[in-house]
Amino acid sequence: MRLGAVALDLSPMILLIGLYLLQIINSAVFFSA
């Protein structure tokens, strides 16, 4: 089991989660303003 292959498998999911969190933060800032 190579760590590089696992990281490559997980990176798209990590990017999706990051975009999702950014969207939540942006909407929270928008609603609180």
C-alpha distance matrix in Angstrom:
0.0 3.8 6.6 8.9 7.9 8.0 11.2 12.6 12.3 14.0 16.6 19.1 19.2 19.8 22.5 24.1 24.3 25.8 28.4 29.2 29.8 31.9 34.0 34.6 35.7 37.9 39.6 40.2 41.8 43.8 45.1 46.0 47.9
3.8 0.0 3.8 5.5 5.6 6.7 8.9 10.3 11.1 12.8 14.6 17.5 18.2 18.3 20.7 22.8 23.1 24.1 26.7 28.0 28.5 30.3 32.5 33.5 34.3 36.3 38.3 38.9 40.3 42.3 43.9 44.7 46.3
6.6 3.8 0.0 3.8 5.5 5.2 6.2 8.7 9.9 10.6 12.1 15.4 15.9 15.4 17.9 20.2 20.3 21.0 23.8 25.1 25.4 27.1 29.5 30.4 30.9 33.1 35.2 35.6 36.9 39.1 40.7 41.3 43.0
8.9 5.5 3.8 0.0 3.8 5.4 5.1 6.2 8.6 9.9 10.4 13.6 15.0 14.6 16.4 19.0 19.7 20.1 22.5 24.3 24.8 26.1 28.5 29.8 30.3 32.1 34.3 35.2 36.2 38.2 40.0 40.8 42.2
7.9 5.6 5.5 3.8 0.0 3.8 5.4 5.1 6.2 8.7 10.0 12.4 13.8 14.3 16.1 18.2 19.2 20.2 22.3 23.8 24.8 26.3 28.3 29.6 30.7 32.3 34.3 35.3 36.6 38.3 40.1 41.2 42.7
8.0 6.7 5.2 5.4 3.8 0.0 3.8 5.4 5.0 6.2 8.6 11.2 11.5 12.0 14.5 16.3 16.7 18.0 20.4 21.5 22.3 24.2 26.2 27.1 28.2 30.2 32.0 32.8 34.3 36.2 37.6 38.7 40.4
11.2 8.9 6.2 5.1 5.4 3.8 0.0 3.8 5.4 5.1 5.9 9.3 10.1 9.6 11.8 14.2 14.7 15.3 17.8 19.4 19.9 21.4 23.7 24.9 25.6 27.5 29.6 30.4 31.6 33.5 35.2 36.1 37.6
12.6 10.3 8.7 6.2 5.1 5.4 3.8 0.0 3.8 5.5 5.3 7.7 9.7 10.1 11.3 13.6 15.0 15.7 17.5 19.3 20.5 21.7 23.6 25.2 26.2 27.6 29.6 30.9 32.1 33.6 35.5 36.8 38.1
12.3 11.1 9.9 8.6 6.2 5.0 5.4 3.8 0.0 3.8 5.8 7.0 8.0 9.6 11.3 12.6 13.9 15.5 17.2 18.3 19.8 21.5 23.0 24.4 25.9 27.4 29.0 30.3 31.9 33.3 34.9 36.3 37.9
14.0 12.8 10.6 9.9 8.7 6.2 5.1 5.5 3.8 0.0 3.8 5.7 5.4 6.2 8.7 10.1 10.7 12.3 14.4 15.4 16.5 18.4 20.1 21.2 22.5 24.3 26.0 27.0 28.6 30.2 31.7 33.0 34.7
16.6 14.6 12.1 10.4 10.0 8.6 5.9 5.3 5.8 3.8 0.0 3.9 5.4 5.0 6.1 8.6 9.8 10.4 12.3 14.1 15.2 16.4 18.3 19.9 20.9 22.4 24.4 25.6 26.8 28.4 30.2 31.4 32.8
19.1 17.5 15.4 13.6 12.4 11.2 9.3 7.7 7.0 5.7 3.9 0.0 3.8 5.4 5.1 6.2 8.6 9.8 10.6 12.3 14.2 15.3 16.6 18.5 20.0 21.0 22.7 24.4 25.8 26.9 28.7 30.3 31.6
19.2 18.2 15.9 15.0 13.8 11.5 10.1 9.7 8.0 5.4 5.4 3.8 0.0 3.8 5.4 5.1 6.2 8.5 9.9 10.5 12.3 14.2 15.3 16.5 18.3 19.9 21.2 22.5 24.4 25.6 27.0 28.6 30.3
19.8 18.3 15.4 14.6 14.3 12.0 9.6 10.1 9.6 6.2 5.0 5.4 3.8 0.0 3.8 5.5 5.1 6.1 8.7 9.8 10.5 12.2 14.2 15.3 16.4 18.2 20.0 21.0 22.5 24.2 25.7 26.9 28.5
22.5 20.7 17.9 16.4 16.1 14.5 11.8 11.3 11.3 8.7 6.1 5.1 5.4 3.8 0.0 3.8 5.5 5.0 6.2 8.6 9.9 10.5 12.3 14.3 15.3 16.4 18.4 19.9 21.1 22.4 24.4 25.8 26.9
24.1 22.8 20.2 19.0 18.2 16.3 14.2 13.6 12.6 10.1 8.6 6.2 5.1 5.5 3.8 0.0 3.8 5.4 5.2 6.1 8.6 9.9 10.6 12.4 14.3 15.3 16.6 18.4 20.1 21.0 22.6 24.4 25.8
24.3 23.1 20.3 19.7 19.2 16.7 14.7 15.0 13.9 10.7 9.8 8.6 6.2 5.1 5.5 3.8 0.0 3.8 5.5 5.0 6.1 8.6 9.8 10.6 12.3 14.2 15.4 16.5 18.4 19.8 21.1 22.5 24.3
25.8 24.1 21.0 20.1 20.2 18.0 15.3 15.7 15.5 12.3 10.4 9.8 8.5 6.1 5.0 5.4 3.8 0.0 3.8 5.4 5.1 6.2 8.6 9.9 10.5 12.2 14.3 15.3 16.5 18.2 20.0 21.1 22.5
28.4 26.7 23.8 22.5 22.3 20.4 17.8 17.5 17.2 14.4 12.3 10.6 9.9 8.7 6.2 5.2 5.5 3.8 0.0 3.8 5.5 5.0 6.2 8.7 9.9 10.4 12.3 14.2 15.3 16.3 18.3 20.0 21.1
29.2 28.0 25.1 24.3 23.8 21.5 19.4 19.3 18.3 15.4 14.1 12.3 10.5 9.8 8.6 6.1 5.0 5.4 3.8 0.0 3.8 5.4 5.1 6.3 8.7 9.9 10.7 12.4 14.4 15.3 16.6 18.4 20.1
29.8 28.5 25.4 24.8 24.8 22.3 19.9 20.5 19.8 16.5 15.2 14.2 12.3 10.5 9.9 8.6 6.1 5.1 5.5 3.8 0.0 3.8 5.4 5.1 6.2 8.5 9.9 10.5 12.3 14.1 15.3 16.5 18.3
31.9 30.3 27.1 26.1 26.3 24.2 21.4 21.7 21.5 18.4 16.4 15.3 14.2 12.2 10.5 9.9 8.6 6.2 5.0 5.4 3.8 0.0 3.8 5.4 5.1 6.0 8.6 9.8 10.5 12.1 14.2 15.3 16.4
34.0 32.5 29.5 28.5 28.3 26.2 23.7 23.6 23.0 20.1 18.3 16.6 15.3 14.2 12.3 10.6 9.8 8.6 6.2 5.1 5.4 3.8 0.0 3.8 5.5 5.1 6.2 8.6 9.9 10.4 12.2 14.2 15.4
34.6 33.5 30.4 29.8 29.6 27.1 24.9 25.2 24.4 21.2 19.9 18.5 16.5 15.3 14.3 12.4 10.6 9.9 8.7 6.3 5.1 5.4 3.8 0.0 3.8 5.5 5.2 6.1 8.6 9.8 10.6 12.2 14.2
35.7 34.3 30.9 30.3 30.7 28.2 25.6 26.2 25.9 22.5 20.9 20.0 18.3 16.4 15.3 14.3 12.3 10.5 9.9 8.7 6.2 5.1 5.5 3.8 0.0 3.8 5.5 5.0 6.2 8.5 9.9 10.5 12.2
37.9 36.3 33.1 32.1 32.3 30.2 27.5 27.6 27.4 24.3 22.4 21.0 19.9 18.2 16.4 15.3 14.2 12.2 10.4 9.9 8.5 6.0 5.1 5.5 3.8 0.0 3.8 5.4 5.2 6.1 8.7 10.0 10.6
39.6 38.3 35.2 34.3 34.3 32.0 29.6 29.6 29.0 26.0 24.4 22.7 21.2 20.0 18.4 16.6 15.4 14.3 12.3 10.7 9.9 8.6 6.2 5.2 5.5 3.8 0.0 3.8 5.4 4.9 6.1 8.5 9.9
40.2 38.9 35.6 35.2 35.3 32.8 30.4 30.9 30.3 27.0 25.6 24.4 22.5 21.0 19.9 18.4 16.5 15.3 14.2 12.4 10.5 9.8 8.6 6.1 5.0 5.4 3.8 0.0 3.8 5.4 5.2 6.1 8.6
41.8 40.3 36.9 36.2 36.6 34.3 31.6 32.1 31.9 28.6 26.8 25.8 24.4 22.5 21.1 20.1 18.4 16.5 15.3 14.4 12.3 10.5 9.9 8.6 6.2 5.2 5.4 3.8 0.0 3.8 5.5 5.2 6.1
43.8 42.3 39.1 38.2 38.3 36.2 33.5 33.6 33.3 30.2 28.4 26.9 25.6 24.2 22.4 21.0 19.8 18.2 16.3 15.3 14.1 12.1 10.4 9.8 8.5 6.1 4.9 5.4 3.8 0.0 3.8 5.6 5.4
45.1 43.9 40.7 40.0 40.1 37.6 35.2 35.5 34.9 31.7 30.2 28.7 27.0 25.7 24.4 22.6 21.1 20.0 18.3 16.6 15.3 14.2 12.2 10.6 9.9 8.7 6.1 5.2 5.5 3.8 0.0 3.8 5.5
46.0 44.7 41.3 40.8 41.2 38.7 36.1 36.8 36.3 33.0 31.4 30.3 28.6 26.9 25.8 24.4 22.5 21.1 20.0 18.4 16.5 15.3 14.2 12.2 10.5 10.0 8.5 6.1 5.2 5.6 3.8 0.0 3.8
47.9 46.3 43.0 42.2 42.7 40.4 37.6 38.1 37.9 34.7 32.8 31.6 30.3 28.5 26.9 25.8 24.3 22.5 21.1 20.1 18.3 16.4 15.4 14.2 12.2 10.6 9.9 8.6 6.1 5.4 5.5 3.8 0.0
